[in-house]
Amino acid sequence: MNKLARWGLTMPATIAVVLLLVIPVVLTIATTFGEAAGPFSTYTAFFKSGFRMAVLYRTLQVALITTGIALVVGFITAYVIAQMPGRLKSIMIVAAVFPLLTGVVVRSFAWLIILGKNGIINNALMSVGLIGEPLSMLYTQGSVIVAMVYLFVPLMILTLVGVLEGIPRDLIEASASLGARPIPTFLQVILPLAAPGLIVGAVLVFTGSFTSYATPQLLGGEKQMMMGTFLYQRAMVTFDWVGASTIAAIMVVITIGVVLIMSRMARRLNPMAV
């Protein structure tokens, strides 16, 4: 009876996921194998194109750098928040995730104002005499990464705070009492226990930055085109639906591959984590 009850509770959600997510993705990928030139002709054309491979490499590079920076910044911030007393901790969590209440497009436009030639940073540097003319910071890979980190660090913090709060303080004190220095304590006690939150946060940040459209479009433009903007261009500008489906299929495969790799890393850090 308990097993039937569990199936009854999970069945609606399972059906919804299959109908709204699995089947559309499968149908999208299936369209890429129906070309007259051969089932894999669209993928061959993609990987033989220097421009398309450059877009893919750029997207992977931006996503991995964003994930790495977000892991470091998010972990440090979450660890500090986790050590705070209750009321102050609640205030800091709200402050950390407050940017999530604003839309992605609005936050990306804010960086246009900050990084523009007449923006806050250039005006500040010119006012103190550090530069003689405005710096070109927009439409670069750096501007996209900065904006991505700003967008996704709150997700990392929100994911890690709960995990770090759940680490028993007694374990850290026991490690110190046995003579372990802070760095070995971090590597052998805190990091393995925080592995589930780190992996979940890294997956959220990577998938979000790898598939992002608005931020690369606004801050990167055509010079820093990424897979999300390339997909939109193929589908909505040139109406190349098969080409767009090919890009989507490659993005799905890469995302699943990265998730599997991160899960494997989590098992090595903590066999009980995943």
C-alpha positions in Angstrom: 0.0 0.0 0.0 2.8 2.4 0.9 4.5 1.6 -2.5 1.2 2.3 -4.3 0.8 5.6 -2.4 4.3 6.7 -3.4 3.6 5.9 -7.0 0.3 7.8 -6.8 2.0 10.9 -5.4 4.9 10.9 -7.9 3.0 9.9 -11.0 1.5 13.4 -11.8 4.9 15.0 -11.6 6.5 12.2 -13.6 3.9 12.5 -16.4 4.3 16.3 -16.5 8.1 16.0 -16.8 7.8 13.4 -19.6 5.2 15.4 -21.5 6.6 18.9 -21.1 10.4 18.2 -21.0 11.5 14.7 -22.2 9.3 14.3 -25.2 9.9 17.9 -26.6 13.7 17.4 -26.2 13.6 14.0 -27.9 11.6 15.3 -30.8 13.9 18.3 -31.2 17.0 16.0 -31.3 15.2 13.6 -33.6 14.8 16.3 -36.3 18.5 16.6 -36.6 18.8 13.1 -38.0 16.4 13.4 -40.8 18.5 15.3 -43.4 18.9 13.8 -46.9 22.7 14.1 -46.7 22.9 11.7 -43.8 21.8 11.3 -40.2 24.9 13.0 -38.8 25.4 15.5 -41.6 24.2 18.5 -39.4 26.7 17.6 -36.7 29.5 17.1 -39.2 28.8 20.5 -40.6 28.8 22.0 -37.1 32.1 20.5 -36.0 33.8 21.3 -39.3 32.9 25.0 -39.1 35.6 27.1 -37.5 33.1 29.9 -36.6 30.7 27.5 -34.9 33.5 25.7 -33.0 34.8 29.1 -31.8 31.4 29.9 -30.5 31.3 26.6 -28.6 34.7 27.0 -27.1 33.9 30.5 -26.1 30.7 29.4 -24.4 32.5 26.6 -22.6 35.3 28.9 -21.5 32.9 31.6 -20.1 30.7 29.0 -18.4 33.7 27.2 -16.7 35.3 30.5 -15.6 32.0 31.8 -14.3 31.5 28.5 -12.4 35.0 28.6 -10.9 34.7 32.2 -9.7 31.2 31.7 -8.4 32.4 28.6 -6.4 35.1 30.5 -4.7 33.1 33.7 -4.0 30.0 31.8 -3.1 31.7 29.4 -0.8 33.6 32.1 1.1 30.4 34.2 1.5 28.2 31.2 2.5 30.8 30.1 5.1 30.9 33.5 6.7 27.1 33.7 6.7 26.8 30.2 8.2 28.9 31.3 11.2 26.7 34.3 12.0 24.1 34.3 14.7 20.5 33.7 13.7 19.0 37.1 13.2 22.1 38.5 11.4 22.3 35.4 9.3 18.8 35.8 8.1 19.5 39.5 7.1 22.7 38.5 5.3 20.9 35.7 3.4 18.2 38.1 2.3 20.8 40.6 1.2 22.7 38.0 -0.7 19.8 36.7 -2.7 18.0 40.1 -3.1 19.3 40.5 -6.7 17.3 37.4 -7.7 14.2 39.5 -7.2 15.2 41.6 -10.2 15.0 40.3 -13.8 18.0 39.1 -15.7 17.6 41.8 -18.4 17.4 44.6 -15.8 20.5 43.4 -14.1 22.4 43.0 -17.4 21.3 46.6 -18.4 22.8 47.8 -15.0 26.2 46.5 -16.1 25.8 48.5 -19.4 25.7 51.6 -17.2 28.6 50.4 -15.0 31.0 49.3 -17.7 30.0 51.8 -20.5 32.4 54.5 -21.8 30.4 57.0 -19.8 29.7 54.6 -17.1 30.5 54.6 -13.4 33.9 52.9 -13.5 35.3 55.0 -16.4 34.0 58.3 -14.8 35.6 57.3 -11.4 38.9 56.4 -13.0 39.0 59.6 -15.1 38.1 61.7 -12.1 41.1 60.5 -10.1 43.4 60.8 -13.1 44.2 57.1 -13.5 43.2 57.2 -17.2 43.0 59.9 -19.8 40.2 58.4 -22.0 37.5 55.9 -21.4 38.3 52.2 -21.5 36.4 49.9 -23.8 35.1 47.4 -21.3 31.8 46.5 -23.0 31.4 43.8 -25.7 34.3 41.8 -24.3 34.5 38.3 -22.7 35.5 39.9 -19.4 32.3 42.0 -19.3 30.2 38.9 -19.9 32.0 36.9 -17.2 31.6 39.7 -14.7 27.9 40.0 -15.3 27.5 36.2 -15.2 29.2 35.9 -11.9 27.0 38.7 -10.5 23.9 36.8 -11.8 24.7 33.4 -10.4 26.7 33.9 -7.2 23.4 34.4 -5.2 22.3 30.9 -6.4 25.6 29.5 -5.2 25.3 31.2 -1.8 21.7 30.0 -1.3 22.8 26.5 -2.1 25.8 26.4 0.1 24.5 28.1 3.2 22.2 25.2 4.2 24.9 22.6 3.5 27.5 24.5 5.6 25.1 25.0 8.4 24.6 21.3 8.6 28.3 20.5 9.2 28.6 19.7 12.9 30.7 22.2 14.7 32.0 19.3 16.9 33.8 17.8 13.9 35.8 21.0 13.2 36.6 21.4 16.9 37.7 17.7 17.1 39.9 18.2 14.1 41.6 21.2 15.7 42.0 19.4 19.0 43.8 16.5 17.3 46.3 19.0 15.9 45.0 19.6 12.4 45.8 23.0 11.0 43.0 25.1 9.3 44.0 24.1 5.7 44.0 20.3 6.4 40.7 20.7 8.4 39.2 22.5 5.4 40.4 19.9 2.9 39.6 16.8 4.9 36.6 17.8 6.9 34.7 20.8 5.5 35.2 20.3 1.8 34.0 16.6 1.6 31.0 17.4 3.7 30.2 20.4 1.6 30.6 18.4 -1.7 26.8 18.0 -2.3 26.2 21.7 -2.1 29.2 22.5 -4.2 28.2 20.1 -6.9 24.6 21.3 -7.0 25.7 25.0 -7.0 28.3 24.3 -9.7 25.7 22.5 -11.9 23.2 25.4 -11.5 25.8 28.0 -12.3 27.3 26.1 -15.3 23.9 25.3 -16.9 22.7 28.8 -16.4 25.8 30.5 -17.8 26.2 27.9 -20.6 22.6 28.4 -21.9 22.3 32.1 -21.1 21.0 34.4 -23.8 20.2 37.9 -22.5 23.5 38.7 -20.8 25.8 37.6 -23.7 23.6 39.4 -26.2 23.6 42.7 -24.2 27.2 42.7 -23.0 29.0 40.6 -25.6 27.2 41.4 -28.8 28.2 39.8 -32.1 31.9 39.8 -31.2 31.3 37.6 -28.1 28.5 35.4 -29.5 27.7 32.4 -27.3 25.6 29.3 -27.9 22.4 30.8 -26.5 22.6 33.8 -28.8 23.7 31.6 -31.7 20.7 29.3 -31.2 18.4 32.3 -31.2 19.9 33.6 -34.3 19.5 30.3 -36.2 15.9 29.8 -35.1 14.5 33.3 -35.1 16.6 35.3 -37.6 17.5 32.8 -40.3 14.7 30.3 -39.5 17.1 27.4 -39.8 15.2 25.1 -37.4 17.4 22.0 -38.1 20.5 24.0 -37.4 19.0 25.4 -34.2 17.9 21.9 -33.2 21.5 20.7 -33.8 22.8 23.5 -31.5 20.3 22.6 -28.9 21.2 18.9 -29.0 24.9 19.7 -28.6 24.1 21.9 -25.6 22.0 19.2 -24.0 24.7 16.5 -24.5 27.5 18.8 -23.1 25.3 19.8 -20.1 24.6 16.2 -19.2 28.3 15.3 -19.6 29.4 18.1 -17.3 26.7 17.1 -14.7 28.0 13.5 -14.8 31.6 14.6 -14.4 30.7 16.8 -11.4 28.8 14.0 -9.8 31.8 11.7 -10.2 34.0 14.4 -8.6 31.5 14.6 -5.7 31.7 10.8 -5.1 35.5 11.1 -4.9 35.4 13.9 -2.4 32.7 12.2 -0.4 31.4 8.7 -1.3 28.2 9.3 0.6 27.6 12.7 -1.1 25.7 11.5 -4.2 
